[in-house]
Amino acid sequence: MVDLLLPVASCGRPARNLCRKVDGIRHRVRVGCPWRDVPQRYGPWSSLYRVFLASKHGGADRPCTNVSKGVTLRS
């Protein structure tokens, strides 16, 4: 479901394990830590930040915020 909200990259390799990266972004938002302090189990902090920026510039920041707060999205 989250895959549908994030923009598709125009070039480069597709993101691996996007759910884990979204979990890392949610962790960072919930805890309020700097990007570099996100646990390594979510992947490199630079990858998380890149996915976050892509979703923000793609106009998907509100759905991602709603998902991170535990709100159920209905279509």
C-alpha positions as CSV (number, residue, x, y, z in Angstrom):
1,M,0.0,0.0,0.0
2,V,2.8,2.4,0.9
3,D,4.5,1.6,-2.5
4,L,1.6,3.3,-4.3
5,L,2.0,6.5,-2.4
6,L,5.7,7.0,-3.1
7,P,6.9,8.4,-6.4
8,V,8.8,6.2,-8.9
9,A,12.4,7.1,-9.6
10,S,13.0,8.1,-13.2
11,C,16.5,6.5,-13.3
12,G,18.7,4.2,-11.2
13,R,17.9,0.9,-9.5
14,P,14.6,0.3,-7.8
15,A,14.6,0.6,-4.1
16,R,15.1,-2.7,-2.2
17,N,13.0,-3.4,0.9
18,L,11.0,-0.2,0.8
19,C,9.0,-1.2,3.8
20,R,12.1,-1.3,6.0
21,K,13.0,2.2,4.8
22,V,9.6,3.5,5.5
23,D,9.8,1.9,9.0
24,G,13.2,3.7,9.4
25,I,11.6,7.0,8.5
26,R,8.7,6.4,10.9
27,H,11.3,5.6,13.6
28,R,13.1,8.9,13.0
29,V,9.8,10.9,13.1
30,R,8.6,9.1,16.2
31,V,11.9,9.4,18.2
32,G,13.0,12.8,16.8
33,C,16.6,11.7,16.3
34,P,18.9,13.0,13.6
35,W,19.1,11.1,10.3
36,R,22.6,9.7,11.2
37,D,21.3,8.2,14.5
38,V,18.6,6.0,12.9
39,P,19.5,2.4,13.7
40,Q,21.4,0.5,11.0
41,R,18.8,-2.2,10.7
42,Y,16.7,0.2,8.6
43,G,19.5,0.7,6.1
44,P,21.9,3.5,5.5
45,W,20.7,6.8,6.8
46,S,21.4,8.4,3.4
47,S,19.0,6.0,1.7
48,L,16.3,6.7,4.2
49,Y,16.7,10.4,3.7
50,R,16.7,10.1,-0.1
51,V,13.3,8.1,0.1
52,F,12.0,10.8,2.5
53,L,12.9,13.6,0.2
54,A,11.5,11.8,-2.9
55,S,8.2,11.3,-1.1
56,K,8.1,14.9,0.1
57,H,8.9,16.4,-3.3
58,G,6.5,13.9,-5.0
59,G,3.6,15.2,-3.0
60,A,3.2,12.1,-0.9
61,D,4.2,13.7,2.4
62,R,0.6,13.9,3.8
63,P,-0.2,10.2,3.2
64,C,3.1,9.2,4.7
65,T,2.5,11.3,7.7
66,N,-0.9,9.8,8.1
67,V,0.5,6.3,7.9
68,S,3.2,7.1,10.4
69,K,0.6,8.3,12.9
70,G,-1.3,5.0,12.5
71,V,-4.3,6.5,10.6
72,T,-6.0,4.0,8.2
73,L,-6.2,5.3,4.7
74,R,-9.4,4.5,2.8
75,S,-9.7,4.6,-1.0
